[in-house]
Amino acid sequence: MDSGASYCFISAHFASCLDVTPDCMSYIFDVSTLTGASMYTDSIYRSCEMSMVGIPLYADLIVLPICDFDVILGMDWLSAHRARMDCYNKTMDFCLPDGTTFHVITRSLTT
């Protein structure tokens, strides 16, 4: 989950493991990275189902040639699922539009 990302993304390598064909967007999507580089794509997987604490959630995942992550859930997804981040405690609370609520403890990455 990345509050700095506007949209949701999936790595091209991870996407190749899916048994689904991506849709072609009607435009070329230009994504700017923190380093100032650009990545271009016109592929998207729509309504991909994920499960969090046994609850099915869906995201539109834009395909990018990224290596460090399989999936990035950005602000569009976080806001649609009414997520609240507690960075200090490394937790997230979700309050879905249907009233379902749940709490997730995230793990930090170490190098």
HELIX and SHEET records of a PDB file:
HELIX    1   1 ALA A   12  ALA A   15  1                                   4    
HELIX    2   2 MET A   75  ALA A   80  1                                   6    
SHEET    1   A 5 ASP A  23  SER A  32  0                                        
SHEET    2   A 5 SER A  38  MET A  52 -1                                        
SHEET    3   A 5 ILE A  55  LEU A  64 -1                                        
SHEET    4   A 5 PHE A   9  SER A  11  1                                        
SHEET    5   A 5 VAL A  71  ILE A  72 -1                                        
SHEET    1   B 3 ALA A  83  ASP A  86  0                                        
SHEET    2   B 3 THR A  91  CYS A  95 -1                                        
SHEET    3   B 3 THR A 101  ILE A 105 -1                                        
END                                                                             
